[in-house]
Amino acid sequence: MKSIGGWLVILGLGSFLLQRFGYEFRLLSWVDNWGPTVGLAIRLGCVVAGIALYVLGSGRGGRDRS
């Protein structure tokens, strides 16, 4: 969960920054099909979901791997 969360944050932030310079990740090139506002919401959603997965994956919940 932690690694998936990290990748979502990287993709979301990277997509946001690249979009400002006229570039885009191929994986997320579809997000602006419904307009720039929806594209921004999807990018921010990726970042928020990634942070949530990262935090939940870092918690002590679940089984102990020691």
mmCIF file of the N, C-alpha and C atoms, coordinates in Angstrom:
data_MODEL
# 
_entry.id   MODEL 
# 
loop_
_atom_site.group_PDB 
_atom_site.id 
_atom_site.type_symbol 
_atom_site.label_atom_id 
_atom_site.label_alt_id 
_atom_site.label_comp_id 
_atom_site.label_asym_id 
_atom_site.label_entity_id 
_atom_site.label_seq_id 
_atom_site.pdbx_PDB_ins_code 
_atom_site.Cartn_x 
_atom_site.Cartn_y 
_atom_site.Cartn_z 
_atom_site.occupancy 
_atom_site.B_iso_or_equiv 
_atom_site.pdbx_formal_charge 
_atom_site.auth_seq_id 
_atom_site.auth_comp_id 
_atom_site.auth_asym_id 
_atom_site.auth_atom_id 
_atom_site.pdbx_PDB_model_num 
ATOM 1   N N  . MET A 1 1  ? 0.824   -1.184  0.000   1.00 0.00 ? 1  MET A N  1 
ATOM 2   C CA . MET A 1 1  ? 0.000   0.000   0.000   1.00 0.00 ? 1  MET A CA 1 
ATOM 3   C C  . MET A 1 1  ? 0.870   1.249   0.000   1.00 0.00 ? 1  MET A C  1 
ATOM 4   N N  . LYS A 1 2  ? 1.941   1.183   0.760   1.00 0.00 ? 2  LYS A N  1 
ATOM 5   C CA . LYS A 1 2  ? 2.814   2.336   0.890   1.00 0.00 ? 2  LYS A CA 1 
ATOM 6   C C  . LYS A 1 2  ? 3.452   2.693   -0.458  1.00 0.00 ? 2  LYS A C  1 
ATOM 7   N N  . SER A 1 3  ? 3.882   1.681   -1.204  1.00 0.00 ? 3  SER A N  1 
ATOM 8   C CA . SER A 1 3  ? 4.533   1.964   -2.491  1.00 0.00 ? 3  SER A CA 1 
ATOM 9   C C  . SER A 1 3  ? 3.524   2.445   -3.530  1.00 0.00 ? 3  SER A C  1 
ATOM 10  N N  . ILE A 1 4  ? 2.317   1.906   -3.514  1.00 0.00 ? 4  ILE A N  1 
ATOM 11  C CA . ILE A 1 4  ? 1.281   2.374   -4.444  1.00 0.00 ? 4  ILE A CA 1 
ATOM 12  C C  . ILE A 1 4  ? 0.935   3.825   -4.129  1.00 0.00 ? 4  ILE A C  1 
ATOM 13  N N  . GLY A 1 5  ? 0.841   4.147   -2.858  1.00 0.00 ? 5  GLY A N  1 
ATOM 14  C CA . GLY A 1 5  ? 0.571   5.521   -2.441  1.00 0.00 ? 5  GLY A CA 1 
ATOM 15  C C  . GLY A 1 5  ? 1.668   6.472   -2.886  1.00 0.00 ? 5  GLY A C  1 
ATOM 16  N N  . GLY A 1 6  ? 2.901   6.037   -2.749  1.00 0.00 ? 6  GLY A N  1 
ATOM 17  C CA . GLY A 1 6  ? 4.019   6.862   -3.195  1.00 0.00 ? 6  GLY A CA 1 
ATOM 18  C C  . GLY A 1 6  ? 3.980   7.125   -4.687  1.00 0.00 ? 6  GLY A C  1 
ATOM 19  N N  . TRP A 1 7  ? 3.669   6.087   -5.462  1.00 0.00 ? 7  TRP A N  1 
ATOM 20  C CA . TRP A 1 7  ? 3.575   6.255   -6.920  1.00 0.00 ? 7  TRP A CA 1 
ATOM 21  C C  . TRP A 1 7  ? 2.426   7.175   -7.308  1.00 0.00 ? 7  TRP A C  1 
ATOM 22  N N  . LEU A 1 8  ? 1.302   7.077   -6.618  1.00 0.00 ? 8  LEU A N  1 
ATOM 23  C CA . LEU A 1 8  ? 0.174   7.966   -6.915  1.00 0.00 ? 8  LEU A CA 1 
ATOM 24  C C  . LEU A 1 8  ? 0.527   9.426   -6.640  1.00 0.00 ? 8  LEU A C  1 
ATOM 25  N N  . VAL A 1 9  ? 1.235   9.665   -5.557  1.00 0.00 ? 9  VAL A N  1 
ATOM 26  C CA . VAL A 1 9  ? 1.658   11.032  -5.241  1.00 0.00 ? 9  VAL A CA 1 
ATOM 27  C C  . VAL A 1 9  ? 2.612   11.544  -6.315  1.00 0.00 ? 9  VAL A C  1 
ATOM 28  N N  . ILE A 1 10 ? 3.577   10.724  -6.705  1.00 0.00 ? 10 ILE A N  1 
ATOM 29  C CA . ILE A 1 10 ? 4.534   11.126  -7.735  1.00 0.00 ? 10 ILE A CA 1 
ATOM 30  C C  . ILE A 1 10 ? 3.827   11.401  -9.052  1.00 0.00 ? 10 ILE A C  1 
ATOM 31  N N  . LEU A 1 11 ? 2.915   10.512  -9.445  1.00 0.00 ? 11 LEU A N  1 
ATOM 32  C CA . LEU A 1 11 ? 2.185   10.716  -10.702 1.00 0.00 ? 11 LEU A CA 1 
ATOM 33  C C  . LEU A 1 11 ? 1.305   11.959  -10.645 1.00 0.00 ? 11 LEU A C  1 
ATOM 34  N N  . GLY A 1 12 ? 0.610   12.159  -9.538  1.00 0.00 ? 12 GLY A N  1 
ATOM 35  C CA . GLY A 1 12 ? -0.268  13.318  -9.412  1.00 0.00 ? 12 GLY A CA 1 
ATOM 36  C C  . GLY A 1 12 ? 0.489   14.636  -9.423  1.00 0.00 ? 12 GLY A C  1 
ATOM 37  N N  . LEU A 1 13 ? 1.533   14.726  -8.615  1.00 0.00 ? 13 LEU A N  1 
ATOM 38  C CA . LEU A 1 13 ? 2.323   15.962  -8.557  1.00 0.00 ? 13 LEU A CA 1 
ATOM 39  C C  . LEU A 1 13 ? 3.099   16.185  -9.854  1.00 0.00 ? 13 LEU A C  1 
ATOM 40  N N  . GLY A 1 14 ? 3.671   15.100  -10.386 1.00 0.00 ? 14 GLY A N  1 
ATOM 41  C CA . GLY A 1 14 ? 4.408   15.210  -11.641 1.00 0.00 ? 14 GLY A CA 1 
ATOM 42  C C  . GLY A 1 14 ? 3.509   15.630  -12.784 1.00 0.00 ? 14 GLY A C  1 
ATOM 43  N N  . SER A 1 15 ? 2.311   15.076  -12.834 1.00 0.00 ? 15 SER A N  1 
ATOM 44  C CA . SER A 1 15 ? 1.359   15.440  -13.880 1.00 0.00 ? 15 SER A CA 1 
ATOM 45  C C  . SER A 1 15 ? 0.945   16.899  -13.756 1.00 0.00 ? 15 SER A C  1 
ATOM 46  N N  . PHE A 1 16 ? 0.747   17.331  -12.526 1.00 0.00 ? 16 PHE A N  1 
ATOM 47  C CA . PHE A 1 16 ? 0.384   18.733  -12.292 1.00 0.00 ? 16 PHE A CA 1 
ATOM 48  C C  . PHE A 1 16 ? 1.492   19.675  -12.756 1.00 0.00 ? 16 PHE A C  1 
ATOM 49  N N  . LEU A 1 17 ? 2.727   19.368  -12.386 1.00 0.00 ? 17 LEU A N  1 
ATOM 50  C CA . LEU A 1 17 ? 3.855   20.225  -12.769 1.00 0.00 ? 17 LEU A CA 1 
ATOM 51  C C  . LEU A 1 17 ? 4.126   20.180  -14.272 1.00 0.00 ? 17 LEU A C  1 
ATOM 52  N N  . LEU A 1 18 ? 4.109   18.990  -14.849 1.00 0.00 ? 18 LEU A N  1 
ATOM 53  C CA . LEU A 1 18 ? 4.359   18.873  -16.286 1.00 0.00 ? 18 LEU A CA 1 
ATOM 54  C C  . LEU A 1 18 ? 3.286   19.575  -17.103 1.00 0.00 ? 18 LEU A C  1 
ATOM 55  N N  . GLN A 1 19 ? 2.038   19.500  -16.659 1.00 0.00 ? 19 GLN A N  1 
ATOM 56  C CA . GLN A 1 19 ? 0.928   20.122  -17.384 1.00 0.00 ? 19 GLN A CA 1 
ATOM 57  C C  . GLN A 1 19 ? 1.120   21.626  -17.465 1.00 0.00 ? 19 GLN A C  1 
ATOM 58  N N  . ARG A 1 20 ? 1.723   22.209  -16.449 1.00 0.00 ? 20 ARG A N  1 
ATOM 59  C CA . ARG A 1 20 ? 1.984   23.651  -16.435 1.00 0.00 ? 20 ARG A CA 1 
ATOM 60  C C  . ARG A 1 20 ? 2.968   24.070  -17.533 1.00 0.00 ? 20 ARG A C  1 
ATOM 61  N N  . PHE A 1 21 ? 3.818   23.133  -17.966 1.00 0.00 ? 21 PHE A N  1 
ATOM 62  C CA . PHE A 1 21 ? 4.797   23.416  -19.009 1.00 0.00 ? 21 PHE A CA 1 
ATOM 63  C C  . PHE A 1 21 ? 4.393   22.856  -20.373 1.00 0.00 ? 21 PHE A C  1 
ATOM 64  N N  . GLY A 1 22 ? 3.171   22.346  -20.479 1.00 0.00 ? 22 GLY A N  1 
ATOM 65  C CA . GLY A 1 22 ? 2.660   21.840  -21.742 1.00 0.00 ? 22 GLY A CA 1 
ATOM 66  C C  . GLY A 1 22 ? 2.996   20.387  -22.021 1.00 0.00 ? 22 GLY A C  1 
ATOM 67  N N  . TYR A 1 23 ? 3.437   19.650  -21.014 1.00 0.00 ? 23 TYR A N  1 
ATOM 68  C CA . TYR A 1 23 ? 3.754   18.231  -21.161 1.00 0.00 ? 23 TYR A CA 1 
ATOM 69  C C  . TYR A 1 23 ? 2.790   17.406  -20.325 1.00 0.00 ? 23 TYR A C  1 
ATOM 70  N N  . GLU A 1 24 ? 2.848   16.085  -20.485 1.00 0.00 ? 24 GLU A N  1 
ATOM 71  C CA . GLU A 1 24 ? 1.960   15.215  -19.717 1.00 0.00 ? 24 GLU A CA 1 
ATOM 72  C C  . GLU A 1 24 ? 2.523   13.805  -19.697 1.00 0.00 ? 24 GLU A C  1 
ATOM 73  N N  . PHE A 1 25 ? 2.306   13.091  -18.597 1.00 0.00 ? 25 PHE A N  1 
ATOM 74  C CA . PHE A 1 25 ? 2.606   11.665  -18.554 1.00 0.00 ? 25 PHE A CA 1 
ATOM 75  C C  . PHE A 1 25 ? 1.631   10.947  -19.481 1.00 0.00 ? 25 PHE A C  1 
ATOM 76  N N  . ARG A 1 26 ? 2.085   9.991   -20.225 1.00 0.00 ? 26 ARG A N  1 
ATOM 77  C CA . ARG A 1 26 ? 1.172   9.231   -21.103 1.00 0.00 ? 26 ARG A CA 1 
ATOM 78  C C  . ARG A 1 26 ? 0.089   8.524   -20.306 1.00 0.00 ? 26 ARG A C  1 
ATOM 79  N N  . LEU A 1 27 ? 0.462   8.046   -19.160 1.00 0.00 ? 27 LEU A N  1 
ATOM 80  C CA . LEU A 1 27 ? -0.491  7.314   -18.319 1.00 0.00 ? 27 LEU A CA 1 
ATOM 81  C C  . LEU A 1 27 ? -1.669  8.192   -17.903 1.00 0.00 ? 27 LEU A C  1 
ATOM 82  N N  . LEU A 1 28 ? -1.425  9.481   -17.718 1.00 0.00 ? 28 LEU A N  1 
ATOM 83  C CA . LEU A 1 28 ? -2.478  10.391  -17.280 1.00 0.00 ? 28 LEU A CA 1 
ATOM 84  C C  . LEU A 1 28 ? -2.858  11.420  -18.344 1.00 0.00 ? 28 LEU A C  1 
ATOM 85  N N  . SER A 1 29 ? -2.629  11.097  -19.601 1.00 0.00 ? 29 SER A N  1 
ATOM 86  C CA . SER A 1 29 ? -2.924  12.060  -20.667 1.00 0.00 ? 29 SER A CA 1 
ATOM 87  C C  . SER A 1 29 ? -4.422  12.253  -20.891 1.00 0.00 ? 29 SER A C  1 
ATOM 88  N N  . TRP A 1 30 ? -5.237  11.374  -20.385 1.00 0.00 ? 30 TRP A N  1 
ATOM 89  C CA . TRP A 1 30 ? -6.683  11.422  -20.591 1.00 0.00 ? 30 TRP A CA 1 
ATOM 90  C C  . TRP A 1 30 ? -7.402  12.351  -19.614 1.00 0.00 ? 30 TRP A C  1 
ATOM 91  N N  . VAL A 1 31 ? -6.731  12.831  -18.582 1.00 0.00 ? 31 VAL A N  1 
ATOM 92  C CA . VAL A 1 31 ? -7.433  13.548  -17.518 1.00 0.00 ? 31 VAL A CA 1 
ATOM 93  C C  . VAL A 1 31 ? -8.034  14.878  -17.957 1.00 0.00 ? 31 VAL A C  1 
ATOM 94  N N  . ASP A 1 32 ? -7.538  15.475  -19.020 1.00 0.00 ? 32 ASP A N  1 
ATOM 95  C CA . ASP A 1 32 ? -8.081  16.754  -19.475 1.00 0.00 ? 32 ASP A CA 1 
ATOM 96  C C  . ASP A 1 32 ? -9.165  16.596  -20.543 1.00 0.00 ? 32 ASP A C  1 
ATOM 97  N N  . ASN A 1 33 ? -9.610  15.373  -20.807 1.00 0.00 ? 33 ASN A N  1 
ATOM 98  C CA . ASN A 1 33 ? -10.671 15.153  -21.802 1.00 0.00 ? 33 ASN A CA 1 
ATOM 99  C C  . ASN A 1 33 ? -11.971 15.844  -21.416 1.00 0.00 ? 33 ASN A C  1 
ATOM 100 N N  . TRP A 1 34 ? -12.228 16.009  -20.130 1.00 0.00 ? 34 TRP A N  1 
ATOM 101 C CA . TRP A 1 34 ? -13.476 16.610  -19.655 1.00 0.00 ? 34 TRP A CA 1 
ATOM 102 C C  . TRP A 1 34 ? -13.297 18.056  -19.231 1.00 0.00 ? 34 TRP A C  1 
ATOM 103 N N  . GLY A 1 35 ? -12.160 18.629  -19.543 1.00 0.00 ? 35 GLY A N  1 
ATOM 104 C CA . GLY A 1 35 ? -11.908 20.027  -19.214 1.00 0.00 ? 35 GLY A CA 1 
ATOM 105 C C  . GLY A 1 35 ? -10.799 20.177  -18.194 1.00 0.00 ? 35 GLY A C  1 
ATOM 106 N N  . PRO A 1 36 ? -10.244 21.373  -18.110 1.00 0.00 ? 36 PRO A N  1 
ATOM 107 C CA . PRO A 1 36 ? -9.111  21.591  -17.201 1.00 0.00 ? 36 PRO A CA 1 
ATOM 108 C C  . PRO A 1 36 ? -9.469  21.484  -15.722 1.00 0.00 ? 36 PRO A C  1 
ATOM 109 N N  . THR A 1 37 ? -10.688 21.835  -15.356 1.00 0.00 ? 37 THR A N  1 
ATOM 110 C CA . THR A 1 37 ? -11.083 21.754  -13.948 1.00 0.00 ? 37 THR A CA 1 
ATOM 111 C C  . THR A 1 37 ? -11.174 20.305  -13.493 1.00 0.00 ? 37 THR A C  1 
ATOM 112 N N  . VAL A 1 38 ? -11.769 19.461  -14.322 1.00 0.00 ? 38 VAL A N  1 
ATOM 113 C CA . VAL A 1 38 ? -11.861 18.039  -13.987 1.00 0.00 ? 38 VAL A CA 1 
ATOM 114 C C  . VAL A 1 38 ? -10.468 17.412  -13.975 1.00 0.00 ? 38 VAL A C  1 
ATOM 115 N N  . GLY A 1 39 ? -9.609  17.830  -14.923 1.00 0.00 ? 39 GLY A N  1 
ATOM 116 C CA . GLY A 1 39 ? -8.240  17.335  -14.938 1.00 0.00 ? 39 GLY A CA 1 
ATOM 117 C C  . GLY A 1 39 ? -7.493  17.683  -13.661 1.00 0.00 ? 39 GLY A C  1 
ATOM 118 N N  . LEU A 1 40 ? -7.666  18.905  -13.194 1.00 0.00 ? 40 LEU A N  1 
ATOM 119 C CA . LEU A 1 40 ? -7.043  19.325  -11.944 1.00 0.00 ? 40 LEU A CA 1 
ATOM 120 C C  . LEU A 1 40 ? -7.586  18.513  -10.767 1.00 0.00 ? 40 LEU A C  1 
ATOM 121 N N  . ALA A 1 41 ? -8.896  18.282  -10.762 1.00 0.00 ? 41 ALA A N  1 
ATOM 122 C CA . ALA A 1 41 ? -9.507  17.503  -9.681  1.00 0.00 ? 41 ALA A CA 1 
ATOM 123 C C  . ALA A 1 41 ? -8.975  16.071  -9.674  1.00 0.00 ? 41 ALA A C  1 
ATOM 124 N N  . ILE A 1 42 ? -8.782  15.467  -10.843 1.00 0.00 ? 42 ILE A N  1 
ATOM 125 C CA . ILE A 1 42 ? -8.255  14.101  -10.915 1.00 0.00 ? 42 ILE A CA 1 
ATOM 126 C C  . ILE A 1 42 ? -6.810  14.074  -10.425 1.00 0.00 ? 42 ILE A C  1 
ATOM 127 N N  . ARG A 1 43 ? -6.023  15.058  -10.823 1.00 0.00 ? 43 ARG A N  1 
ATOM 128 C CA . ARG A 1 43 ? -4.630  15.124  -10.359 1.00 0.00 ? 43 ARG A CA 1 
ATOM 129 C C  . ARG A 1 43 ? -4.561  15.273  -8.836  1.00 0.00 ? 43 ARG A C  1 
ATOM 130 N N  . LEU A 1 44 ? -5.359  16.184  -8.298  1.00 0.00 ? 44 LEU A N  1 
ATOM 131 C CA . LEU A 1 44 ? -5.371  16.371  -6.844  1.00 0.00 ? 44 LEU A CA 1 
ATOM 132 C C  . LEU A 1 44 ? -5.911  15.124  -6.133  1.00 0.00 ? 44 LEU A C  1 
ATOM 133 N N  . GLY A 1 45 ? -6.886  14.463  -6.753  1.00 0.00 ? 45 GLY A N  1 
ATOM 134 C CA . GLY A 1 45 ? -7.413  13.219  -6.187  1.00 0.00 ? 45 GLY A CA 1 
ATOM 135 C C  . GLY A 1 45 ? -6.346  12.140  -6.109  1.00 0.00 ? 45 GLY A C  1 
ATOM 136 N N  . CYS A 1 46 ? -5.492  12.066  -7.139  1.00 0.00 ? 46 CYS A N  1 
ATOM 137 C CA . CYS A 1 46 ? -4.376  11.114  -7.118  1.00 0.00 ? 46 CYS A CA 1 
ATOM 138 C C  . CYS A 1 46 ? -3.432  11.415  -5.963  1.00 0.00 ? 46 CYS A C  1 
ATOM 139 N N  . VAL A 1 47 ? -3.134  12.680  -5.761  1.00 0.00 ? 47 VAL A N  1 
ATOM 140 C CA . VAL A 1 47 ? -2.226  13.067  -4.683  1.00 0.00 ? 47 VAL A CA 1 
ATOM 141 C C  . VAL A 1 47 ? -2.839  12.740  -3.324  1.00 0.00 ? 47 VAL A C  1 
ATOM 142 N N  . VAL A 1 48 ? -4.100  13.102  -3.130  1.00 0.00 ? 48 VAL A N  1 
ATOM 143 C CA . VAL A 1 48 ? -4.769  12.856  -1.838  1.00 0.00 ? 48 VAL A CA 1 
ATOM 144 C C  . VAL A 1 48 ? -4.897  11.354  -1.574  1.00 0.00 ? 48 VAL A C  1 
ATOM 145 N N  . ALA A 1 49 ? -5.307  10.592  -2.584  1.00 0.00 ? 49 ALA A N  1 
ATOM 146 C CA . ALA A 1 49 ? -5.426  9.136   -2.414  1.00 0.00 ? 49 ALA A CA 1 
ATOM 147 C C  . ALA A 1 49 ? -4.058  8.519   -2.146  1.00 0.00 ? 49 ALA A C  1 
ATOM 148 N N  . GLY A 1 50 ? -3.036  9.017   -2.821  1.00 0.00 ? 50 GLY A N  1 
ATOM 149 C CA . GLY A 1 50 ? -1.688  8.506   -2.601  1.00 0.00 ? 50 GLY A CA 1 
ATOM 150 C C  . GLY A 1 50 ? -1.193  8.769   -1.193  1.00 0.00 ? 50 GLY A C  1 
ATOM 151 N N  . ILE A 1 51 ? -1.443  9.963   -0.697  1.00 0.00 ? 51 ILE A N  1 
ATOM 152 C CA . ILE A 1 51 ? -1.039  10.293  0.677   1.00 0.00 ? 51 ILE A CA 1 
ATOM 153 C C  . ILE A 1 51 ? -1.785  9.406   1.670   1.00 0.00 ? 51 ILE A C  1 
ATOM 154 N N  . ALA A 1 52 ? -3.081  9.206   1.426   1.00 0.00 ? 52 ALA A N  1 
ATOM 155 C CA . ALA A 1 52 ? -3.873  8.356   2.322   1.00 0.00 ? 52 ALA A CA 1 
ATOM 156 C C  . ALA A 1 52 ? -3.350  6.923   2.327   1.00 0.00 ? 52 ALA A C  1 
ATOM 157 N N  . LEU A 1 53 ? -3.052  6.378   1.150   1.00 0.00 ? 53 LEU A N  1 
ATOM 158 C CA . LEU A 1 53 ? -2.521  5.014   1.080   1.00 0.00 ? 53 LEU A CA 1 
ATOM 159 C C  . LEU A 1 53 ? -1.150  4.923   1.738   1.00 0.00 ? 53 LEU A C  1 
ATOM 160 N N  . TYR A 1 54 ? -0.334  5.937   1.550   1.00 0.00 ? 54 TYR A N  1 
ATOM 161 C CA . TYR A 1 54 ? 0.997   5.946   2.152   1.00 0.00 ? 54 TYR A CA 1 
ATOM 162 C C  . TYR A 1 54 ? 0.901   5.959   3.680   1.00 0.00 ? 54 TYR A C  1 
ATOM 163 N N  . VAL A 1 55 ? 0.020   6.807   4.195   1.00 0.00 ? 55 VAL A N  1 
ATOM 164 C CA . VAL A 1 55 ? -0.137  6.908   5.646   1.00 0.00 ? 55 VAL A CA 1 
ATOM 165 C C  . VAL A 1 55 ? -0.733  5.617   6.207   1.00 0.00 ? 55 VAL A C  1 
ATOM 166 N N  . LEU A 1 56 ? -1.751  5.084   5.547   1.00 0.00 ? 56 LEU A N  1 
ATOM 167 C CA . LEU A 1 56 ? -2.353  3.839   6.029   1.00 0.00 ? 56 LEU A CA 1 
ATOM 168 C C  . LEU A 1 56 ? -1.386  2.672   5.942   1.00 0.00 ? 56 LEU A C  1 
ATOM 169 N N  . GLY A 1 57 ? -0.531  2.676   4.913   1.00 0.00 ? 57 GLY A N  1 
ATOM 170 C CA . GLY A 1 57 ? 0.457   1.611   4.774   1.00 0.00 ? 57 GLY A CA 1 
ATOM 171 C C  . GLY A 1 57 ? 1.582   1.723   5.780   1.00 0.00 ? 57 GLY A C  1 
ATOM 172 N N  . SER A 1 58 ? 1.798   2.900   6.317   1.00 0.00 ? 58 SER A N  1 
ATOM 173 C CA . SER A 1 58 ? 2.861   3.118   7.301   1.00 0.00 ? 58 SER A CA 1 
ATOM 174 C C  . SER A 1 58 ? 2.410   2.822   8.718   1.00 0.00 ? 58 SER A C  1 
ATOM 175 N N  . GLY A 1 59 ? 1.106   2.737   8.920   1.00 0.00 ? 59 GLY A N  1 
ATOM 176 C CA . GLY A 1 59 ? 0.565   2.527   10.269  1.00 0.00 ? 59 GLY A CA 1 
ATOM 177 C C  . GLY A 1 59 ? 0.892   1.147   10.802  1.00 0.00 ? 59 GLY A C  1 
ATOM 178 N N  . ARG A 1 60 ? 0.610   0.944   12.067  1.00 0.00 ? 60 ARG A N  1 
ATOM 179 C CA . ARG A 1 60 ? 0.893   -0.342  12.708  1.00 0.00 ? 60 ARG A CA 1 
ATOM 180 C C  . ARG A 1 60 ? -0.244  -1.320  12.546  1.00 0.00 ? 60 ARG A C  1 
ATOM 181 N N  . GLY A 1 61 ? -1.299  -0.920  11.856  1.00 0.00 ? 61 GLY A N  1 
ATOM 182 C CA . GLY A 1 61 ? -2.411  -1.836  11.629  1.00 0.00 ? 61 GLY A CA 1 
ATOM 183 C C  . GLY A 1 61 ? -1.988  -2.968  10.712  1.00 0.00 ? 61 GLY A C  1 
ATOM 184 N N  . GLY A 1 62 ? -2.720  -4.046  10.725  1.00 0.00 ? 62 GLY A N  1 
ATOM 185 C CA . GLY A 1 62 ? -2.352  -5.185  9.893   1.00 0.00 ? 62 GLY A CA 1 
ATOM 186 C C  . GLY A 1 62 ? -1.415  -6.119  10.630  1.00 0.00 ? 62 GLY A C  1 
ATOM 187 N N  . ARG A 1 63 ? -0.827  -7.032  9.912   1.00 0.00 ? 63 ARG A N  1 
ATOM 188 C CA . ARG A 1 63 ? 0.013   -8.017  10.591  1.00 0.00 ? 63 ARG A CA 1 
ATOM 189 C C  . ARG A 1 63 ? 1.432   -7.512  10.806  1.00 0.00 ? 63 ARG A C  1 
ATOM 190 N N  . ASP A 1 64 ? 2.037   -8.051  11.790  1.00 0.00 ? 64 ASP A N  1 
ATOM 191 C CA . ASP A 1 64 ? 3.388   -7.660  12.158  1.00 0.00 ? 64 ASP A CA 1 
ATOM 192 C C  . ASP A 1 64 ? 4.373   -8.475  11.338  1.00 0.00 ? 64 ASP A C  1 
ATOM 193 N N  . ARG A 1 65 ? 5.318   -7.816  10.704  1.00 0.00 ? 65 ARG A N  1 
ATOM 194 C CA . ARG A 1 65 ? 6.276   -8.507  9.829   1.00 0.00 ? 65 ARG A CA 1 
ATOM 195 C C  . ARG A 1 65 ? 7.647   -8.657  10.465  1.00 0.00 ? 65 ARG A C  1 
ATOM 196 N N  . SER A 1 66 ? 7.705   -8.713  11.761  1.00 0.00 ? 66 SER A N  1 
ATOM 197 C CA . SER A 1 66 ? 9.020   -8.820  12.405  1.00 0.00 ? 66 SER A CA 1 
ATOM 198 C C  . SER A 1 66 ? 9.507   -10.248 12.498  1.00 0.00 ? 66 SER A C  1 
# 
